[in-house]
Amino acid sequence: MGLFSSSRKKEVTAVLPENPCCCRCGKKIKEHSRFMIIDGQVYCEKCGYAKRDWDLLELHALIDD
């Protein structure tokens, strides 16, 4: 057990709008599927990771300038 790790996972619940779909690819998000909410928009798991990685690259580009 590390200094910052927790032995218990926290359950996070989010309320999805009716007929939720990914704002990037348009894939419908089912009730028990994995998804991400970034900046108030709903992303499927694949698009969410891509957006998160792209945002990180943009941040590094701003820091390098």
Beta strands, then each sheet from edge to edge (+ up, - down):
strand 1: 35-38
strand 2: 41-44
sheet 1: 1+ 2-
end
